[in-house]
Amino acid sequence: MNPVPTRDELRAHLVRTMIAGDVATPRQNNLLHYRRMAAGHPYYQFGLELKPSWTEQTVLEMMVERCGVNADPRHGYGDDTIDPEITLDTLEAMGDRIGLAARRRESVILATGHPSTLGPLYQAVARALEEAGCRLLTPAAGWTYEIETGYGGSDLRRIVYAEPGVAMLEDCGAAGVRQAQHTHDSLPMETMLHELATTAPADSPEAKPDFWPDLAIADHGWAGAAGQAGIDTVGFADCNDPALFAGAAEGKIDVAVPLDDGVAPRHYAPLTAYILDRAGLGPSA
């Protein structure tokens, strides 16, 4: 277990590793995604049915408030920012909700579209929740679907679970080569929830809570689909992922933690320790 940083120590770590503060996400990419989300492009909605009243301007204003991006609409190129204070506040809110799940021994579903970077964080949280008596749900394991790759090509993706129960997508791969894949898609989570909803015993309605998540811990479309289904959802989002912040503004996402989701996995270890300590699941609990 990594040592638990103080809030000041974690703030310094976030800025030093560019998880927050000045981040490497290009401003032009952020603004493009804001425009496309406001236009209702499904890929940028993350499975959420967002209000049609969003405009590029109101998305930017919302991202300033909830993420801490540069407020100047004339800033069109270069890097952008994430406010580390917002990251810290929302990490604490996430830890509080995870702690509540642990105390209640809730049913939890975990999923990430960034397995190569955030995977270890999710796995550590999953282990802590399982040890606390929570039920980790793992529906639709092995389900596959085809995605377009451009130029008429396609790939097959499969839902797999990293121990002890973190959903991610795997490339079914040519020649037997399999690799965890980045995804924004909401369809995998929608499929998982559909399986849960259709396999609960029809003659035992009181058992339904055991088959339905009380909490989802996720990102990208995994989080958006869970929030849209009415599940308490906490998750991570980069400053080019406005949909989850919009979902939080509309009350469909409980906590959206702003951070750069593409740095080296080891740099998220202090965040993991901080979340688990806040949840009462760390070494000092």
Helices and strands as residue ranges (DSSP letters): H 7-16, E 21-26, H 27-38, G 42-44, H 56-66, E 79-82, H 84-104, E 107-111, H 115-131, E 135-136, E 144-150, E 153-162, E 166-171, G 174-176, E 179-181, H 187-199, G 205-207, H 208-211, E 215-219, H 220-228, E 232-237, H 242-249, E 255-258, G 265-268, H 269-278
